[in-house]
Amino acid sequence: MKNDPRSNVYHWPIALCLALSAAVFAAPVMADVALPPPAQHQNAGFPSDQALQRRGYDPKTG
């Protein structure tokens, strides 16, 4: 066999090393990513008009 740098025999170790190094360096990065907060309604933290009126709020006087 001729010592040809274009031969596939010389390419698979390089590809294997690149794949292993990418997996080793990408695993901790993916592990540190936090999940986004859960989706909530826009007015989830503010009581409704009916709830405010039950608590004694009068919309005319504020």
Secondary structure, DSSP 8 states (H G I E B T S, - for coil): ----TTSGGGTHHHHHHHHHHHHHHHHHHHHT---------TTTTS--HHHHHHTT--TTT-
